[in-house]
Amino acid sequence: MIMPIIPALIAWGIVTAVVVNIAEFSSGWAPAEALSETVGPMIHYLLPILIAVQGGMMVYQMRGAVVGAVATFGTIVGSDWMLGDDGEIHMFIGAMIMGPLAAWLMKKLDALWEGKVKAGFEMLVNMFSAGILGFVMIVVGFFVLAPPINWLMEVLGNAVRFLVDTGLLPLTSIIIEPAKVFFLNNAINHGVLTPLGINEASGESGQSILFLLEANPGPGLGILLAFSIFGVGAAKATAPGAAIIQFFGGIHEVYFPYVLMKPALLLAVIAGGATGVGTNMVFDAGLRAPAAPGSIIAVFLQAPTSSYIGVALSVILSAGVTFAVAAVILLSSRKRDLEANEDKFSAAVKKTESNKGKSSSHLANLSAATKAPAQKITNIIFACDAGMGSSAMGASVLRKKIKNAGIDGVTVTNKAIAALPGNADLVITQQQLTDRARSQEPQAVHVSVDSFMNAPEYDDVVALVRESEAKQDGSAPEGGSAQDGSSPASTPGGRSQPAGSAAAGGVATDTRVRSDSQILTLAQVRIHSGSASQDEALSEAAEILGSAGAVTEDYLAAMKDREATVSTYMGNELAIPHGTNDAKSAVKASALSVTRYDGGVDWSGEKVTFVVGIAGVGDEHLEILSKIAELFADESEVARLKQASSEEELLEMLSAVNKG
């Protein structure tokens, strides 16, 4: 609930900083005084209501968001009414409770009379039921929820003041630093420290030390520097890159596996965290607003000028103390680690992913880096469920990257996971499919991506290929480079075929295939000024393919089954829905459909403007699909496609790529 509204918190922090700085250098300047009027309403009303909107949206989409926001307003005003002239409490915690609660009640109420309202009265019932529930929840928030929230915030505030006054605040690192490693950091930081910090920062001080208790990048930097010098194996090799991501990118989770592989390192991060907190206390340093993500850049952007020295020293000293303690721990076990030669780091990465509870591209990159190729990488396969769409486009994008990198002798092909031959050097899959692919290709290096179109992992793959070349003395395969379609690719039967052939899973080059104009015609290109739901977009794609005589009526169900398993969102506002591997019988001919929704489509949480429906017999459709992939890999080209004024112009842009 908090993370999506962090930009609004940052905006509030910037407004506050601008007002304060102008006030320091001017006396009673009218525009500055006028601008200062936005600070209070933003923090007291806008930010809590945004949290409620997000919480309600998560439970019951926009209907839940509206009711949650209305209910939270009652909680805010109820708190103010109770406190009177004794100050005010910003209802962040109240919003985190009331937003989802009101949305959940709305969802349950709607379920009671679903299908029972007479035709013509649906809008009346929907509008008044939400309005009445909103009124009821205003009353509940005003009289029932506001009192305990006020009491809770007072207790927590008093506890923080006690720790500050007695000099015990550094002891919070004993809880915060281990909690970060086990992915309780956001719950502690944004669930507790952010509401308390905002209350403190909105006062006379204009800053709060609480924003730095969890966000300080120093302890993580210290751990990664220690591994860069004193670590062994994959942990040492990956630590320098992880340090850059953690310190400048603010992605703290990349250092968690390093701690988990040696739990004694918790002592190092606790010592470093406590040192940073103590330093900030000594220099009375703090931030105006949360630093999210916890990058050194974000930290200094939110720090007032009076806190620069204290904040800088807190980061430096916390990193230094963490590094020193971690170095002692790593050196004491270095000999055993070298002799054991165990892949503990890979297991720690998996444990971290398990703690997080969902996939992470940053952790996936660490996983990919932990397994150095045992042989020269010459055979790269993109694998997806059906092998007809997303993998083909991803292969086209990577093939071009490898060509631009000047690498020869590498084949980049695509296949269905079930058709993986068992001899790949490197396999790329969407994260949900990696385990299946690993069982088919246990000896290969596996790389997981969120999307095939613009995955940052492609640069890592190019680096892995270069590394494997450097480690091996063998020459490249005969026949030229894979990227120009002339390199031979090994097939399961031991025969050699062109990488661009159907058997190799690449782009078909057989002269007997149908032309692009038959695969994608003007009748199969549409532009809509409005938006659509994902189901509506799937239905339209299936309808276009059906009208082209390419699929049967059963294909729509197969497309929905595919989305239920793995999303066909590719990145860069593109989705390429197609059937599952079991739906081959529903495909009668190769065809594509292209639909542009200027109002956008919510595609499993991602914004999609272009929906390219796919039906493929063999590899007939892959040539034009590869062209489309190269278009959508370039954001400037996507912008041009969005500006096409007609279906004819859009078709020309899509079919003109790489011609000549």
Secondary structure, DSSP 8 states (H G I E B T S, - for coil): --GGGHHHHHHHHHHHHHHHHHHHHSSS-HHHHHHHTTHHHIIIIIHHHHHHHHHHHHHHHHHHHHHHHHHHHHHHHHHHHHHTTS-----HHHHHHHHHHHHHHHHHHHHHSTTTS-TT-HHHHHHHHHHHHHHHHHHHIIIIIHHHHHHHHHHHHHHHHHHHHTT-GGGGHHHHHHHHHTT-HHHHIIIIIHHHHHHHHTSSS--BTTHHHHH--HHHHHHHHHHHHH--HHHHHHHHHHHHHHHHH--GGGGHHHHHTSGGGHHHHHHHHHHHHHHHHHTT--BSS--SS--HHHHHHSS-GGGHHHHHHHHHHHHHHHHHHHHHHHHHHHHHHHHH---HHHHHHHHHHHHHTS--HHHHHHHHHHS--SS---EEEEEESSSSSHHHHHHHHHHHHHHHTT--S-EEEEEEGGG--S--SEEEEEGGGHHHHHHH-TTSEEEEES-SSS-THHHHHHHHHHHHHHH------SS--GGGT-SEEE-TTS-EEETTSTTTTS----TTS--HHHHS-GGGEEEESS-B-HHHHHHHHHHHHHHTTSB-TTHHHHHHHHHHHS--EEETTEE-----GGGGGGB-S-EEEEEEEEEEEEETTEEEEEEEEEE-STTTTHHHHHHHHHHHTSHHHHHHHHH--SHHHHHHHHHSTT--
